[in-house]
């Protein structure tokens, strides 16, 4: 079998010269743009300060303090900052010698080139307040026009990340480093929730709403209420409860029975943007009668009060234990929606259990035994508090598991226990 030889590529003198020229130009271009574009060594964020009319008026959301890592502008900030400027300060300490620097910034969705210390400014895309300045100190300060940085109208309903750029380049043009500082620009308000109902109580009401639009993990709610109908422009003069992470809330202070209140809810996102108000409902708190009060008013003679099950179990009320259980009801259970629901269910169903066991000695004895740990638990919670009690429970569980493991690791002990 004959194998054909591989043809040899022949390059003429002109082609060789052209290839060498291209290689040389590539090396020069690469060197001119720097051999490294890593983050700046020894860089740290200094501060952001308002200039002129914005001096002392910047929101803490902007991350104005030294070494802040989160910077954010929301809708309210956008309106406040209109036409204003900020001064940004950064540090490079210790500073490298023989370097020039530049500072630039770009609105959301845009970028600035970082190939050298003389970036090109393009209106609407990249703004360059400083370029090719000698780096003679450890602090760099530059001014940013906030309208340019935000880049959108405050009612544009958009969000994105604006960028601040600091670029340094040594005088031999062989090394370039750059640093970016991101500023979240969030001009998108959350959707308004739907207020489903407002349930009246005794000098209180509970608002319940639904929200199928917003992220439940990052959304909080504000309940607004007043003694007259109100709108978006009246919120500064309206009572409110904020920081709510559930879709229901009980307002329990500052209300009068038989007065009419108007209630609306708003959603608030992680940028503190607030939605439009929900629909508005009316509610009139009124004095209420719980089950025990209705029982007594109807002629009931059982002296057990709140603990009619305990009375049925023991035959007579236990004054000390009843006091403990009443305190547990008022100081612990009645302080939360879940606890109030438990009390309501007890009022609703407990009387049936009390009537059922009243003439059954065995069941009464069983209930007496079951009430002992409940009274003990109530005493512990009242003294130590719910969180401390939870911690003690975890500690007891941990101790039990350790003792059990140690016991199981000794066969003789296990045999004796058996």
N, C-alpha and C positions, 0 to 999 in steps of 0.2 A: 504494500500500500504506500502510495506516495503522499507525503505530507507537504502541503504548500507552505512556504515560509511566510511568517507574519510580516506584512508590509511595514516598512520603516517610515515614520512621519518625518518629512523634510521641512524644516523651517528656514526660510530665507533670511538674509541679513536685515531686511526692512521689518519683517515680522518680529524678529528677536528684539530689535530696537524699540518697536511699539510696545511689546510685552513688558520690557524693562521700564519703560516710561510710565506705563499704567501702574506697575508695582510701586514705583517710587512715589507717584502721586498718592496712591493709597496709604503708604506709610506716613507721608507728610500730613494727609488729611486726618488719619487716625491720631497722630501725635498732636495735631492742632486742637482736636476735640477732646483730648485727654485720654489717659490710659485707664482711668478708673472713675466710676460714677457712684461710688458708695455713699452712704450717709456721712455727714461731716463728723470727723473725730472731735470729741470733747464738746459736742453741741448740747445746749439746753435752752428750753423756752424760758424767757424772762417774764414778760407781762404784756397786757394790752390796756391802754388807757384812752379815754375819750379826749378828743381835741375840741377846743372851743365850746360850743353849746352842749356838747356831749360829755364834757368833763364831769366826772362823778355820777353820771347817769347810766352807765352801761349795766346791763343785766349780768348777774353772776353766771347765767347760762353761757355767756361768751367765754368763760374760762379766763378771767382777767388776772388771776393770781399767779405767782411764780410757780413754774413747773406744772401748770395745769395740763391735763392730757385730753380733756373733752371741751370742745368749743361748738356752740350751737346758737343759731339765730332763728326765732320763730316769727309768727305773723305780727304779734305785738311789737317785738323788737324791730322788725322791718319798718313798721310805721313810725316808731320812735326815732330810728336812726336815719330817716330820709334826709338826704343832703349832707349828712355828717361824715366825720373822719375819725379814724383811730390811729394811734401810734403803737406799732408793734416793736417789742424789744426782745432780742435773743442774745445768747452768749456763746462764745467759743473760747473756752478757758481750760488749759493754756492755749493761746492762739499760735498757729503756724506762722513762720516768717516768710516773707517774699510772696505774699498772696494778694490777689484782688478779689473783690466780691461784688455780687449783684443781688438785688431783692426784686421779686416780681409776684404777681398774684393773678389768679384766673377765676372767673365765676363758675358755678356748677356746670359740668358737662364740657368744659374747656380746659386746655392745658397750656403751659408755657415751656419753651425749649430749655433744657438744662445742659446743653453741650459746652457752654463756655460762660464766662462772666460778663457777656454782652448779649443777653437774650433779646430777641426781636419783639417789639411791642406791636400788638395788633388790636385795634379798637374792638371791644366786644368779646375778645378772646384772651388777650394777655396784656397786662398793664405792668410797666417797669418804672417804679419810682427811683431806683438807684441802679447804676451799672458801672463796671470797671473802676470801682473805688478801691483805694489802697487800704488793706486791712492793717490798721495801725493800733487798734485797741481790741479788747476782748468783747466789747458790746457793739451790736449792730442795731440801729433804730431806723425805722422807715414808716412812712405814712400811707394809709390805705383809705381810698374813698369807698364808703360802704355801699353806695348805690351801684358802683362798678363791681364790687365783690359779690353782692347779692344777685345782680344780673337779671332779676325778674320783678314784675310788679307784685306788691304785697298780696294782692288778691288773685294771683296766677294759679293757685292750687297745685304748685309743683314742689318737689323736694330734690335735693342733690347735695353734692359735696364741693364746696369752693376750696381752693388751694392757695396757700402762701408758700413761696419758694425762696430759699436762700442758697446761693451758688457761690462757691469759692474756686479760684483757679490760680495755680502758681505762675510766676512770671515767665518761666521757661515754656509755658503752655503744654506741659507734659502730664499734668494731673488736674482733674476736675472732680469736685465733690459737691453734692447738693442735698438739701434737707427739705422735706415737705411738712407743712402743718395743715391738717384738714379742718375745715369749719363746716359743720352740717347746717345747711340752709333748708329749713322745713316750713314751707308756706302752705301746707295741706292740712286743713282742719278736719278733725274726725267727724263722722256722721252723728247726727242727733239721735239719742235713744227714744224709745216710745214709752211714755208713762202709762202703765196699764191700770193701776188703781192706787187710791190712797185710803187706807183703812183708819177710821177714827178710834181713839182710845180715851182714857181718862187723862186729860191735859197732855195728850200726846197724839201722834199719828205715825203710821208706817207707810212709806211710799214704796211701791214696787214697779219696776220697769223692765223692759227687754231691750236687748241690743244684739242684732244679728250681723252688724256691719263691721264693728271695730274689733281689734285684737284684744281678747280678754286678758292676756298676760301683761299688756303694757298700758291698758286704759284704766283711768280712775274716773270717778263721777262726782258731780257737785249737785246737791239738792238745794234749790232756791225756794223760799216761801215768804209770803207777806200777807198783810190783811187787806190788800186790794190787788186787782189784776195788774200785771207788770209785763214789760217787754225787754228786749236786749239793751235798750238805753237806760234802764232803771236799775241795773244789777248792783251798782255801787251802793244803793240805798236799801237793798233787800237782804234779809237774813239768809245765811247759807251755811251748809255743812259740806266740807270738801274732804279729799283724800279717801273716798269710799271705794273699795275694791270689789264689793258685791253688788248685786242688782236689786237690793232692797235696803232700806235704812229707816230706823225709828227716830224721830225727833221727839225728845222727851223733856225739854226744858224751855222755859220762856213762853209757854202756850197757855191760853185760857180756855176753859170749857165754854161751850155755846158760842164761841166766836168763829167766824168763817175765815179760813186761810186758803190762799191760792198757791199751788205747788207746781213747779217745773223742774226738770232735770237736764243737765248738760254733761257731755263726755269730755274728758281731758286726756290728751295723749302724752307720750314721754317727753315731748318738746314743750309741754305746757300750752299747746294750742287747744282752745276750747271750742266745742261744737256750738251750733245754734241751739236754742232752747227746744226742749221737747214740747209736746202739747201740754196744756195747762189744765189741771183738775182742781176742784174745790173740796174742802173737807172741814167739818165742824167737830172738834173734840167735845166729848160729853162724859159726864160722870158715869162710870160703869159699875155693875154689880157682878162680883165673881160668884162662883158656885156656892162657896160657903156662906157668903152674905145672903144669897137667895135662899139657901137652906134654912138659915136662922129666921129670915123674914117670913118664911112659910110655916114657922112654928116648930122647926127642928130643935130638939133638946139635947142632942149629943154635945158634951163639952169639949170634944177633941179638937175643935178648930181645924186648922190646916191638916192635921194628922188624924183624920177620922179612921184610917186603916189601923194606925197604932192603937187608937182607942178601942176598936173592935177586937184587936188581938189581945190587949191587956185587960180589957174590961173597964178600966179607968184611964184617963190620960196621964202620961208621964210628964210632969211639969218640966224637969230639967231637960229631958230628951226633946220634948216639944219645943222648948226655947231654942235648942240647938238647930233643930230642923227648920224652924221659922226663920232664924237668922241666915241659915244656908239658902233658903228660898229667896229672901230679900236681898242679901249681899252678893250672892253668886248667881243663882239661876235667873233672877229677874234682870240681870245686867246684860243679857244677850238674847237675840231672837230665838236661838235654839233652846235656851233655858226657859224662856217664857212659853215656848211651845210645850215643853215638858210639863210645866206647871198647869197649863191649860188642859193637857191630856189627863193629868192626874185628877183635876177637878171633874173632868167629864166622865172618867171611867172608874176612878177610885171608889166612889160610893157603892158601885155594884159589887166590887170585891169585898168591901167592908160588910155589906149586908149578907153576902154569901157565907162568910166565915164566922159571923157573929154567934151562931148556935152550933158551931162545930169545934169542939175542944182541941182535937188533934191538929186541924188546920191553923187554929189560933196559936197553938204552941209553935208550929213550924214558922209562922209569920213572925212571932216574937224573936226566934233565933235569927231569922233573915234580917230583921231590923237592926240588930246589934252592930254588924259591920257598917251598915249605912250611917248610923249615928256616929260611929268612930270616924268614918271617912269625912263626914260633915265637920266634925270637930277639928280634924287635921287641916282641911282646906281653909276653914275660918281662921286658924292660927297661922298657918304657913303661907297661905295663898295658893291659887291654882297652879302656877308655874312651879313653885317649890314642891308642891305635892306631886306633880308629874315627875320632877327630878328624883324625889324620894322613891317613887314607884319604880323608875328605871334602875336606881341604885339597888333596891331590894331584889329586883329581877336578876340583876348582874350577880349579886351575892349568892342568890339561890343557885344560879347556873354554875358558879365556881364551886360551891360546896357539893353540888351534885356530881360534877366532873371528878372532884377529889375523892368523893366516896366511891365512885365507880372504878377509880384507878387502884383501889385496895380490895382485891378479891376476898380476903378474909372478912373484911367489914361487910361487904355485900352479902357474904354467906350468912353472917350473924344476923343481918337485918332480915334475911329471908327466914 
